[in-house]
Amino acid sequence: MSFANIDLEAQREPLLKDNSNPNYTSPDELDVIINKTSQQLQVFGGLISQFDNQRRQIGTKRDTIELRDGVDVLIDKISNMDRAILSLITNLSGSIHQQSKSKTNTGISNRHMVIEERLSGQYKELDSAFNRSVRIYQEKKRNTPVVVKAPVAQQDSERDTAKEQDSQKRGAVQEQTQMDQDLIDQTELQYHLLLTEERNREIEQVTEGIMEVNSIFKDLSQLVHQQGEQLNTIEDNVLQLHGNTQQASTELTKANEYQKKRGKWSCILLVALCIFLLVIVLAVIS
């Protein structure tokens, strides 16, 4: 059984369960799907490494038609597995997001969400590396011709046999690819609907945040206006106090001068009284 067949069987099981009951997948089943997805990603990464090693031999002394045919077959196998893993991750993401939004206790934990995000990130990195390697291989394949050795009847026969086998394998891969594509079409629609709901929810949250900020600025403006009125009142009181202080200083100066004048006249009257008394006493004695 090829890797593609393993992936197809791995993704059919959750799909069938999802069709029978689209609103619930038990945590144990999610763990099984996560384990299968992790194993397939490991195999996927190993095949990509094998493809990179063979791709680097293009243009060297080891470059042959058989090598390139083998690389092409390996590309088809990895592409088929790529689509199968994408279907697995899409189903896993859909199940986790739907059940996490449900009000009932579905048993979905943060661990499932974290593992799903990690698997999705790992798949994206491997898929990006694979596509980049394929582009490099195709460009190098076009620009580097194969040095054909002297033809040998046995080699030609073996080559024809290999090509016939490759043709049969490609036919089987195409049939399987069509089946995978039908499964992926069903899950892609669900995946895009989930993305649309998530974006709409984020937009609503941003809108609410903007409205709250607007309300805060309005309250701040009112406070600034009130504080401004209070500052104007304080300034008027300070100016009035300054004027009262100057007036009080003037009054105190006048009172001080009046007090000095009054003391002077009191002294004069006291001296006059003393002289008057002295005159009377002298008159009485004489």
Disulfide bonds with the S-S distance in Angstrom:
none
